[in-house]
């Protein structure tokens, strides 16, 4: 029992951070931010190769 509790406590910060990150990505996609990010990524790539 102590071994399991120690394992959970050592992994808790990473698990919380991962869950928070997943939640924030879902929230951003729900708001339509995925299209904005994709448009900016395309623009940056075009500028890097000299087309944009």
Secondary structure, DSSP 8 states (H G I E B T S, - for coil): -HHHHHHHHHHHHHHHHHHHHHHHHHHHHHTTHHHHHHHHHHHHHHHHHT--
